[in-house]
């Protein structure tokens, strides 16, 4: 099931704020859900992949939060 774009943008903002407060297993899972939905929509961002990549240097939670907000801000609701 596809998440409506306005809901996805809200979720991304909430996850970004939660990442700034600290990475917990719940926050990690919510982030993965948002990132997966972005990927399903054809939106691939290499910084977001670095959050939990085994092969690339990991990005800090702050870097990920900033990028997640940037990506969500660029989504256009039609």
PDB file with one MODEL, atoms N, CA, C and O in Angstrom:
MODEL        1
ATOM      1  N   UNK A   1       0.837  -1.177   0.000  1.00  0.00           N
ATOM      2  CA  UNK A   1       0.000   0.000   0.000  1.00  0.00           C
ATOM      3  C   UNK A   1       0.883   1.241   0.000  1.00  0.00           C
ATOM      4  O   UNK A   1       1.839   1.327   0.770  1.00  0.00           O
ATOM      5  N   UNK A   2       0.570   2.182  -0.843  1.00  0.00           N
ATOM      6  CA  UNK A   2       1.328   3.409  -0.942  1.00  0.00           C
ATOM      7  C   UNK A   2       0.805   4.425   0.071  1.00  0.00           C
ATOM      8  O   UNK A   2      -0.402   4.617   0.216  1.00  0.00           O
ATOM      9  N   UNK A   3       1.728   5.060   0.756  1.00  0.00           N
ATOM     10  CA  UNK A   3       1.382   6.095   1.723  1.00  0.00           C
ATOM     11  C   UNK A   3       1.114   7.382   0.940  1.00  0.00           C
ATOM     12  O   UNK A   3       1.910   7.744   0.074  1.00  0.00           O
ATOM     13  N   UNK A   4       0.017   8.075   1.225  1.00  0.00           N
ATOM     14  CA  UNK A   4      -0.237   9.351   0.546  1.00  0.00           C
ATOM     15  C   UNK A   4       0.933  10.315   0.766  1.00  0.00           C
ATOM     16  O   UNK A   4       1.545  10.330   1.834  1.00  0.00           O
ATOM     17  N   UNK A   5       1.230  11.104  -0.242  1.00  0.00           N
ATOM     18  CA  UNK A   5       2.402  11.970  -0.210  1.00  0.00           C
ATOM     19  C   UNK A   5       2.382  12.961   0.950  1.00  0.00           C
ATOM     20  O   UNK A   5       3.419  13.199   1.569  1.00  0.00           O
ATOM     21  N   UNK A   6       1.238  13.535   1.251  1.00  0.00           N
ATOM     22  CA  UNK A   6       1.186  14.481   2.363  1.00  0.00           C
ATOM     23  C   UNK A   6       1.481  13.791   3.692  1.00  0.00           C
ATOM     24  O   UNK A   6       2.101  14.379   4.578  1.00  0.00           O
ATOM     25  N   UNK A   7       1.038  12.557   3.824  1.00  0.00           N
ATOM     26  CA  UNK A   7       1.320  11.784   5.033  1.00  0.00           C
ATOM     27  C   UNK A   7       2.808  11.432   5.087  1.00  0.00           C
ATOM     28  O   UNK A   7       3.424  11.490   6.151  1.00  0.00           O
ATOM     29  N   UNK A   8       3.379  11.068   3.941  1.00  0.00           N
ATOM     30  CA  UNK A   8       4.806  10.736   3.875  1.00  0.00           C
ATOM     31  C   UNK A   8       5.658  11.935   4.275  1.00  0.00           C
ATOM     32  O   UNK A   8       6.632  11.785   5.014  1.00  0.00           O
ATOM     33  N   UNK A   9       5.300  13.121   3.795  1.00  0.00           N
ATOM     34  CA  UNK A   9       6.046  14.326   4.155  1.00  0.00           C
ATOM     35  C   UNK A   9       5.975  14.575   5.658  1.00  0.00           C
ATOM     36  O   UNK A   9       6.978  14.930   6.276  1.00  0.00           O
ATOM     37  N   UNK A  10       4.802  14.392   6.246  1.00  0.00           N
ATOM     38  CA  UNK A  10       4.645  14.562   7.686  1.00  0.00           C
ATOM     39  C   UNK A  10       5.477  13.533   8.445  1.00  0.00           C
ATOM     40  O   UNK A  10       6.162  13.863   9.413  1.00  0.00           O
ATOM     41  N   UNK A  11       5.408  12.292   7.999  1.00  0.00           N
ATOM     42  CA  UNK A  11       6.188  11.223   8.634  1.00  0.00           C
ATOM     43  C   UNK A  11       7.678  11.538   8.582  1.00  0.00           C
ATOM     44  O   UNK A  11       8.388  11.372   9.574  1.00  0.00           O
ATOM     45  N   UNK A  12       8.148  11.991   7.428  1.00  0.00           N
ATOM     46  CA  UNK A  12       9.568  12.298   7.270  1.00  0.00           C
ATOM     47  C   UNK A  12       9.999  13.392   8.249  1.00  0.00           C
ATOM     48  O   UNK A  12      11.068  13.300   8.853  1.00  0.00           O
ATOM     49  N   UNK A  13       9.174  14.418   8.403  1.00  0.00           N
ATOM     50  CA  UNK A  13       9.484  15.479   9.350  1.00  0.00           C
ATOM     51  C   UNK A  13       9.523  14.978  10.780  1.00  0.00           C
ATOM     52  O   UNK A  13      10.395  15.365  11.558  1.00  0.00           O
ATOM     53  N   UNK A  14       8.582  14.119  11.125  1.00  0.00           N
ATOM     54  CA  UNK A  14       8.546  13.548  12.473  1.00  0.00           C
ATOM     55  C   UNK A  14       9.762  12.668  12.733  1.00  0.00           C
ATOM     56  O   UNK A  14      10.350  12.716  13.814  1.00  0.00           O
ATOM     57  N   UNK A  15      10.134  11.872  11.751  1.00  0.00           N
ATOM     58  CA  UNK A  15      11.298  10.995  11.906  1.00  0.00           C
ATOM     59  C   UNK A  15      12.574  11.827  12.016  1.00  0.00           C
ATOM     60  O   UNK A  15      13.453  11.506  12.815  1.00  0.00           O
ATOM     61  N   UNK A  16      12.682  12.891  11.222  1.00  0.00           N
ATOM     62  CA  UNK A  16      13.858  13.760  11.304  1.00  0.00           C
ATOM     63  C   UNK A  16      13.989  14.352  12.705  1.00  0.00           C
ATOM     64  O   UNK A  16      15.082  14.375  13.270  1.00  0.00           O
ATOM     65  N   UNK A  17      12.888  14.827  13.261  1.00  0.00           N
ATOM     66  CA  UNK A  17      12.910  15.384  14.614  1.00  0.00           C
ATOM     67  C   UNK A  17      13.288  14.314  15.637  1.00  0.00           C
ATOM     68  O   UNK A  17      14.056  14.572  16.564  1.00  0.00           O
ATOM     69  N   UNK A  18      12.748  13.126  15.460  1.00  0.00           N
ATOM     70  CA  UNK A  18      13.054  12.028  16.386  1.00  0.00           C
ATOM     71  C   UNK A  18      14.528  11.626  16.295  1.00  0.00           C
ATOM     72  O   UNK A  18      15.143  11.296  17.308  1.00  0.00           O
ATOM     73  N   UNK A  19      15.092  11.652  15.092  1.00  0.00           N
ATOM     74  CA  UNK A  19      16.511  11.319  14.925  1.00  0.00           C
ATOM     75  C   UNK A  19      17.392  12.294  15.694  1.00  0.00           C
ATOM     76  O   UNK A  19      18.409  11.903  16.268  1.00  0.00           O
ATOM     77  N   UNK A  20      17.001  13.557  15.704  1.00  0.00           N
ATOM     78  CA  UNK A  20      17.782  14.562  16.432  1.00  0.00           C
ATOM     79  C   UNK A  20      17.747  14.319  17.939  1.00  0.00           C
ATOM     80  O   UNK A  20      18.677  14.681  18.659  1.00  0.00           O
ATOM     81  N   UNK A  21      16.671  13.710  18.400  1.00  0.00           N
ATOM     82  CA  UNK A  21      16.533  13.417  19.831  1.00  0.00           C
ATOM     83  C   UNK A  21      17.287  12.152  20.232  1.00  0.00           C
ATOM     84  O   UNK A  21      17.565  11.940  21.412  1.00  0.00           O
ATOM     85  N   UNK A  22      17.614  11.317  19.255  1.00  0.00           N
ATOM     86  CA  UNK A  22      18.350  10.085  19.539  1.00  0.00           C
ATOM     87  C   UNK A  22      17.807   8.923  18.743  1.00  0.00           C
ATOM     88  O   UNK A  22      16.608   8.830  18.482  1.00  0.00           O
ATOM     89  N   UNK A  23      18.700   8.049  18.365  1.00  0.00           N
ATOM     90  CA  UNK A  23      18.317   6.894  17.555  1.00  0.00           C
ATOM     91  C   UNK A  23      17.965   5.732  18.484  1.00  0.00           C
ATOM     92  O   UNK A  23      18.807   5.212  19.215  1.00  0.00           O
ATOM     93  N   UNK A  24      16.713   5.353  18.428  1.00  0.00           N
ATOM     94  CA  UNK A  24      16.231   4.196  19.174  1.00  0.00           C
ATOM     95  C   UNK A  24      15.795   3.148  18.150  1.00  0.00           C
ATOM     96  O   UNK A  24      15.659   3.464  16.968  1.00  0.00           O
ATOM     97  N   UNK A  25      15.577   1.930  18.579  1.00  0.00           N
ATOM     98  CA  UNK A  25      15.087   0.926  17.621  1.00  0.00           C
ATOM     99  C   UNK A  25      13.781   1.362  16.939  1.00  0.00           C
ATOM    100  O   UNK A  25      13.582   1.093  15.754  1.00  0.00           O
ATOM    101  N   UNK A  26      12.893   2.033  17.684  1.00  0.00           N
ATOM    102  CA  UNK A  26      11.630   2.492  17.093  1.00  0.00           C
ATOM    103  C   UNK A  26      11.880   3.569  16.031  1.00  0.00           C
ATOM    104  O   UNK A  26      11.283   3.534  14.955  1.00  0.00           O
ATOM    105  N   UNK A  27      12.755   4.515  16.335  1.00  0.00           N
ATOM    106  CA  UNK A  27      13.073   5.575  15.380  1.00  0.00           C
ATOM    107  C   UNK A  27      13.732   4.980  14.141  1.00  0.00           C
ATOM    108  O   UNK A  27      13.407   5.365  13.018  1.00  0.00           O
ATOM    109  N   UNK A  28      14.645   4.055  14.338  1.00  0.00           N
ATOM    110  CA  UNK A  28      15.303   3.382  13.214  1.00  0.00           C
ATOM    111  C   UNK A  28      14.254   2.706  12.315  1.00  0.00           C
ATOM    112  O   UNK A  28      14.325   2.817  11.091  1.00  0.00           O
ATOM    113  N   UNK A  29      13.295   2.015  12.915  1.00  0.00           N
ATOM    114  CA  UNK A  29      12.260   1.323  12.139  1.00  0.00           C
ATOM    115  C   UNK A  29      11.395   2.318  11.373  1.00  0.00           C
ATOM    116  O   UNK A  29      11.072   2.086  10.208  1.00  0.00           O
ATOM    117  N   UNK A  30      11.019   3.416  12.009  1.00  0.00           N
ATOM    118  CA  UNK A  30      10.213   4.442  11.336  1.00  0.00           C
ATOM    119  C   UNK A  30      10.998   5.055  10.175  1.00  0.00           C
ATOM    120  O   UNK A  30      10.444   5.309   9.105  1.00  0.00           O
ATOM    121  N   UNK A  31      12.292   5.287  10.398  1.00  0.00           N
ATOM    122  CA  UNK A  31      13.126   5.820   9.320  1.00  0.00           C
ATOM    123  C   UNK A  31      13.155   4.858   8.135  1.00  0.00           C
ATOM    124  O   UNK A  31      13.003   5.278   6.988  1.00  0.00           O
ATOM    125  N   UNK A  32      13.347   3.588   8.406  1.00  0.00           N
ATOM    126  CA  UNK A  32      13.400   2.582   7.349  1.00  0.00           C
ATOM    127  C   UNK A  32      12.082   2.548   6.574  1.00  0.00           C
ATOM    128  O   UNK A  32      12.086   2.389   5.354  1.00  0.00           O
ATOM    129  N   UNK A  33      10.958   2.695   7.272  1.00  0.00           N
ATOM    130  CA  UNK A  33       9.657   2.722   6.603  1.00  0.00           C
ATOM    131  C   UNK A  33       9.554   3.917   5.654  1.00  0.00           C
ATOM    132  O   UNK A  33       9.091   3.782   4.522  1.00  0.00           O
ATOM    133  N   UNK A  34       9.991   5.091   6.129  1.00  0.00           N
ATOM    134  CA  UNK A  34       9.948   6.287   5.282  1.00  0.00           C
ATOM    135  C   UNK A  34      10.893   6.124   4.096  1.00  0.00           C
ATOM    136  O   UNK A  34      10.515   6.389   2.955  1.00  0.00           O
ATOM    137  N   UNK A  35      12.114   5.690   4.363  1.00  0.00           N
ATOM    138  CA  UNK A  35      13.092   5.511   3.281  1.00  0.00           C
ATOM    139  C   UNK A  35      12.591   4.492   2.263  1.00  0.00           C
ATOM    140  O   UNK A  35      12.754   4.700   1.060  1.00  0.00           O
ATOM    141  N   UNK A  36      11.991   3.407   2.713  1.00  0.00           N
ATOM    142  CA  UNK A  36      11.454   2.387   1.800  1.00  0.00           C
ATOM    143  C   UNK A  36      10.364   2.966   0.917  1.00  0.00           C
ATOM    144  O   UNK A  36      10.304   2.671  -0.277  1.00  0.00           O
ATOM    145  N   UNK A  37       9.506   3.788   1.497  1.00  0.00           N
ATOM    146  CA  UNK A  37       8.440   4.413   0.705  1.00  0.00           C
ATOM    147  C   UNK A  37       9.038   5.357  -0.334  1.00  0.00           C
ATOM    148  O   UNK A  37       8.564   5.409  -1.468  1.00  0.00           O
ATOM    149  N   UNK A  38      10.072   6.099   0.044  1.00  0.00           N
ATOM    150  CA  UNK A  38      10.738   6.972  -0.921  1.00  0.00           C
ATOM    151  C   UNK A  38      11.328   6.148  -2.063  1.00  0.00           C
ATOM    152  O   UNK A  38      11.190   6.522  -3.227  1.00  0.00           O
ATOM    153  N   UNK A  39      11.982   5.031  -1.744  1.00  0.00           N
ATOM    154  CA  UNK A  39      12.566   4.169  -2.764  1.00  0.00           C
ATOM    155  C   UNK A  39      11.488   3.628  -3.697  1.00  0.00           C
ATOM    156  O   UNK A  39      11.690   3.567  -4.910  1.00  0.00           O
ATOM    157  N   UNK A  40      10.344   3.236  -3.140  1.00  0.00           N
ATOM    158  CA  UNK A  40       9.253   2.718  -3.968  1.00  0.00           C
ATOM    159  C   UNK A  40       8.740   3.766  -4.934  1.00  0.00           C
ATOM    160  O   UNK A  40       8.190   3.435  -5.984  1.00  0.00           O
ATOM    161  N   UNK A  41       8.915   5.014  -4.585  1.00  0.00           N
ATOM    162  CA  UNK A  41       8.492   6.113  -5.450  1.00  0.00           C
ATOM    163  C   UNK A  41       9.601   6.528  -6.417  1.00  0.00           C
ATOM    164  O   UNK A  41       9.440   7.478  -7.183  1.00  0.00           O
ATOM    165  N   UNK A  42      10.720   5.816  -6.377  1.00  0.00           N
ATOM    166  CA  UNK A  42      11.827   6.110  -7.271  1.00  0.00           C
ATOM    167  C   UNK A  42      12.757   7.188  -6.757  1.00  0.00           C
ATOM    168  O   UNK A  42      13.565   7.725  -7.516  1.00  0.00           O
ATOM    169  N   UNK A  43      12.655   7.514  -5.476  1.00  0.00           N
ATOM    170  CA  UNK A  43      13.505   8.544  -4.877  1.00  0.00           C
ATOM    171  C   UNK A  43      14.614   7.846  -4.107  1.00  0.00           C
ATOM    172  O   UNK A  43      14.391   7.262  -3.046  1.00  0.00           O
ATOM    173  N   UNK A  44      15.801   7.923  -4.662  1.00  0.00           N
ATOM    174  CA  UNK A  44      16.967   7.300  -4.051  1.00  0.00           C
ATOM    175  C   UNK A  44      17.907   8.422  -3.616  1.00  0.00           C
ATOM    176  O   UNK A  44      18.282   9.268  -4.427  1.00  0.00           O
ATOM    177  N   UNK A  45      18.280   8.432  -2.369  1.00  0.00           N
ATOM    178  CA  UNK A  45      19.201   9.440  -1.878  1.00  0.00           C
ATOM    179  C   UNK A  45      20.375   8.742  -1.198  1.00  0.00           C
ATOM    180  O   UNK A  45      20.178   8.016  -0.224  1.00  0.00           O
ATOM    181  N   UNK A  46      21.591   8.950  -1.697  1.00  0.00           N
ATOM    182  CA  UNK A  46      22.742   8.242  -1.145  1.00  0.00           C
ATOM    183  C   UNK A  46      23.030   8.578   0.313  1.00  0.00           C
ATOM    184  O   UNK A  46      23.588   7.745   1.027  1.00  0.00           O
ATOM    185  N   UNK A  47      22.674   9.749   0.768  1.00  0.00           N
ATOM    186  CA  UNK A  47      22.902  10.082   2.174  1.00  0.00           C
ATOM    187  C   UNK A  47      21.988   9.257   3.069  1.00  0.00           C
ATOM    188  O   UNK A  47      22.411   8.786   4.125  1.00  0.00           O
ATOM    189  N   UNK A  48      20.752   9.081   2.658  1.00  0.00           N
ATOM    190  CA  UNK A  48      19.822   8.291   3.464  1.00  0.00           C
ATOM    191  C   UNK A  48      20.256   6.831   3.547  1.00  0.00           C
ATOM    192  O   UNK A  48      20.013   6.166   4.554  1.00  0.00           O
ATOM    193  N   UNK A  49      20.889   6.338   2.505  1.00  0.00           N
ATOM    194  CA  UNK A  49      21.384   4.958   2.512  1.00  0.00           C
ATOM    195  C   UNK A  49      22.505   4.800   3.548  1.00  0.00           C
ATOM    196  O   UNK A  49      22.673   3.733   4.138  1.00  0.00           O
ATOM    197  N   UNK A  50      23.255   5.864   3.753  1.00  0.00           N
ATOM    198  CA  UNK A  50      24.396   5.800   4.672  1.00  0.00           C
ATOM    199  C   UNK A  50      23.983   5.660   6.137  1.00  0.00           C
ATOM    200  O   UNK A  50      24.841   5.459   6.997  1.00  0.00           O
ATOM    201  N   UNK A  51      22.707   5.762   6.433  1.00  0.00           N
ATOM    202  CA  UNK A  51      22.240   5.648   7.810  1.00  0.00           C
ATOM    203  C   UNK A  51      22.599   4.298   8.429  1.00  0.00           C
ATOM    204  O   UNK A  51      23.024   4.224   9.581  1.00  0.00           O
ATOM    205  N   UNK A  52      22.424   3.250   7.656  1.00  0.00           N
ATOM    206  CA  UNK A  52      22.680   1.916   8.201  1.00  0.00           C
ATOM    207  C   UNK A  52      23.389   1.011   7.206  1.00  0.00           C
ATOM    208  O   UNK A  52      23.196  -0.205   7.215  1.00  0.00           O
ATOM    209  N   UNK A  53      24.206   1.603   6.352  1.00  0.00           N
ATOM    210  CA  UNK A  53      24.908   0.829   5.344  1.00  0.00           C
ATOM    211  C   UNK A  53      26.093   0.084   5.950  1.00  0.00           C
ATOM    212  O   UNK A  53      26.816   0.608   6.798  1.00  0.00           O
ATOM    213  N   UNK A  54      26.266  -1.129   5.498  1.00  0.00           N
ATOM    214  CA  UNK A  54      27.422  -1.903   5.944  1.00  0.00           C
ATOM    215  C   UNK A  54      28.648  -1.614   5.089  1.00  0.00           C
ATOM    216  O   UNK A  54      29.773  -1.905   5.495  1.00  0.00           O
ATOM    217  N   UNK A  55      28.438  -1.044   3.910  1.00  0.00           N
ATOM    218  CA  UNK A  55      29.552  -0.859   2.979  1.00  0.00           C
ATOM    219  C   UNK A  55      30.000   0.588   2.821  1.00  0.00           C
ATOM    220  O   UNK A  55      31.086   0.839   2.297  1.00  0.00           O
ATOM    221  N   UNK A  56      29.198   1.532   3.256  1.00  0.00           N
ATOM    222  CA  UNK A  56      29.559   2.953   3.127  1.00  0.00           C
ATOM    223  C   UNK A  56      29.753   3.543   4.516  1.00  0.00           C
ATOM    224  O   UNK A  56      29.182   3.045   5.486  1.00  0.00           O
ATOM    225  N   UNK A  57      30.545   4.591   4.620  1.00  0.00           N
ATOM    226  CA  UNK A  57      30.687   5.242   5.925  1.00  0.00           C
ATOM    227  C   UNK A  57      29.317   5.705   6.419  1.00  0.00           C
ATOM    228  O   UNK A  57      28.519   6.250   5.656  1.00  0.00           O
ATOM    229  N   UNK A  58      29.066   5.482   7.682  1.00  0.00           N
ATOM    230  CA  UNK A  58      27.770   5.868   8.228  1.00  0.00           C
ATOM    231  C   UNK A  58      27.679   7.375   8.399  1.00  0.00           C
ATOM    232  O   UNK A  58      28.657   8.045   8.733  1.00  0.00           O
ATOM    233  N   UNK A  59      26.503   7.879   8.165  1.00  0.00           N
ATOM    234  CA  UNK A  59      26.233   9.294   8.380  1.00  0.00           C
ATOM    235  C   UNK A  59      25.709   9.466   9.801  1.00  0.00           C
ATOM    236  O   UNK A  59      25.118   8.548  10.369  1.00  0.00           O
ATOM    237  N   UNK A  60      25.928  10.632  10.362  1.00  0.00           N
ATOM    238  CA  UNK A  60      25.414  10.901  11.707  1.00  0.00           C
ATOM    239  C   UNK A  60      23.899  11.073  11.644  1.00  0.00           C
ATOM    240  O   UNK A  60      23.336  11.338  10.581  1.00  0.00           O
ATOM    241  N   UNK A  61      23.256  10.921  12.780  1.00  0.00           N
ATOM    242  CA  UNK A  61      21.814  11.110  12.852  1.00  0.00           C
ATOM    243  C   UNK A  61      21.439  12.522  12.425  1.00  0.00           C
ATOM    244  O   UNK A  61      20.404  12.722  11.790  1.00  0.00           O
ATOM    245  N   UNK A  62      22.259  13.494  12.762  1.00  0.00           N
ATOM    246  CA  UNK A  62      21.998  14.883  12.383  1.00  0.00           C
ATOM    247  C   UNK A  62      22.057  15.053  10.858  1.00  0.00           C
ATOM    248  O   UNK A  62      21.201  15.717  10.272  1.00  0.00           O
ATOM    249  N   UNK A  63      23.067  14.451  10.220  1.00  0.00           N
ATOM    250  CA  UNK A  63      23.173  14.514   8.754  1.00  0.00           C
ATOM    251  C   UNK A  63      21.955  13.872   8.095  1.00  0.00           C
ATOM    252  O   UNK A  63      21.404  14.403   7.130  1.00  0.00           O
ATOM    253  N   UNK A  64      21.552  12.744   8.620  1.00  0.00           N
ATOM    254  CA  UNK A  64      20.407  12.026   8.068  1.00  0.00           C
ATOM    255  C   UNK A  64      19.134  12.845   8.252  1.00  0.00           C
ATOM    256  O   UNK A  64      18.323  12.949   7.331  1.00  0.00           O
ATOM    257  N   UNK A  65      18.957  13.427   9.437  1.00  0.00           N
ATOM    258  CA  UNK A  65      17.770  14.245   9.693  1.00  0.00           C
ATOM    259  C   UNK A  65      17.710  15.424   8.726  1.00  0.00           C
ATOM    260  O   UNK A  65      16.656  15.709   8.157  1.00  0.00           O
ATOM    261  N   UNK A  66      18.842  16.110   8.537  1.00  0.00           N
ATOM    262  CA  UNK A  66      18.881  17.239   7.609  1.00  0.00           C
ATOM    263  C   UNK A  66      18.506  16.803   6.195  1.00  0.00           C
ATOM    264  O   UNK A  66      17.715  17.467   5.524  1.00  0.00           O
ATOM    265  N   UNK A  67      19.073  15.691   5.748  1.00  0.00           N
ATOM    266  CA  UNK A  67      18.814  15.218   4.387  1.00  0.00           C
ATOM    267  C   UNK A  67      17.376  14.732   4.234  1.00  0.00           C
ATOM    268  O   UNK A  67      16.748  14.966   3.201  1.00  0.00           O
ATOM    269  N   UNK A  68      16.859  14.067   5.243  1.00  0.00           N
ATOM    270  CA  UNK A  68      15.477  13.590   5.191  1.00  0.00           C
ATOM    271  C   UNK A  68      14.516  14.775   5.063  1.00  0.00           C
ATOM    272  O   UNK A  68      13.557  14.717   4.293  1.00  0.00           O
ATOM    273  N   UNK A  69      14.769  15.838   5.808  1.00  0.00           N
ATOM    274  CA  UNK A  69      13.944  17.037   5.691  1.00  0.00           C
ATOM    275  C   UNK A  69      14.065  17.661   4.298  1.00  0.00           C
ATOM    276  O   UNK A  69      13.074  18.119   3.729  1.00  0.00           O
ATOM    277  N   UNK A  70      15.276  17.677   3.758  1.00  0.00           N
ATOM    278  CA  UNK A  70      15.486  18.240   2.418  1.00  0.00           C
ATOM    279  C   UNK A  70      14.738  17.430   1.361  1.00  0.00           C
ATOM    280  O   UNK A  70      14.082  17.997   0.487  1.00  0.00           O
ATOM    281  N   UNK A  71      14.837  16.114   1.444  1.00  0.00           N
ATOM    282  CA  UNK A  71      14.151  15.260   0.478  1.00  0.00           C
ATOM    283  C   UNK A  71      12.641  15.428   0.612  1.00  0.00           C
ATOM    284  O   UNK A  71      11.938  15.569  -0.388  1.00  0.00           O
ATOM    285  N   UNK A  72      12.151  15.415   1.831  1.00  0.00           N
ATOM    286  CA  UNK A  72      10.697  15.559   2.048  1.00  0.00           C
ATOM    287  C   UNK A  72      10.216  16.922   1.552  1.00  0.00           C
ATOM    288  O   UNK A  72       9.127  17.035   0.990  1.00  0.00           O
ATOM    289  N   UNK A  73      11.032  17.951   1.762  1.00  0.00           N
ATOM    290  CA  UNK A  73      10.659  19.279   1.304  1.00  0.00           C
ATOM    291  C   UNK A  73      10.593  19.396  -0.202  1.00  0.00           C
ATOM    292  O   UNK A  73       9.887  20.250  -0.736  1.00  0.00           O
ATOM    293  N   UNK A  74      11.328  18.539  -0.886  1.00  0.00           N
ATOM    294  CA  UNK A  74      11.333  18.598  -2.349  1.00  0.00           C
ATOM    295  C   UNK A  74      10.186  17.801  -2.979  1.00  0.00           C
ATOM    296  O   UNK A  74       9.957  17.898  -4.184  1.00  0.00           O
ATOM    297  N   UNK A  75       9.475  17.024  -2.184  1.00  0.00           N
ATOM    298  CA  UNK A  75       8.357  16.241  -2.722  1.00  0.00           C
ATOM    299  C   UNK A  75       7.221  17.178  -3.089  1.00  0.00           C
ATOM    300  O   UNK A  75       6.890  18.093  -2.335  1.00  0.00           O
ATOM    301  N   UNK A  76       6.638  16.951  -4.226  1.00  0.00           N
ATOM    302  CA  UNK A  76       5.553  17.783  -4.713  1.00  0.00           C
ATOM    303  C   UNK A  76       4.247  17.019  -4.665  1.00  0.00           C
ATOM    304  O   UNK A  76       4.127  15.927  -5.221  1.00  0.00           O
ATOM    305  N   UNK A  77       3.280  17.602  -3.998  1.00  0.00           N
ATOM    306  CA  UNK A  77       1.944  16.998  -3.928  1.00  0.00           C
ATOM    307  C   UNK A  77       1.163  17.489  -5.129  1.00  0.00           C
ATOM    308  O   UNK A  77       1.030  18.693  -5.351  1.00  0.00           O
ATOM    309  N   UNK A  78       0.648  16.545  -5.901  1.00  0.00           N
ATOM    310  CA  UNK A  78      -0.122  16.894  -7.105  1.00  0.00           C
ATOM    311  C   UNK A  78      -1.571  16.593  -6.911  1.00  0.00           C
ATOM    312  O   UNK A  78      -2.375  16.820  -7.815  1.00  0.00           O
TER     313      UNK A  78
ENDMDL
END
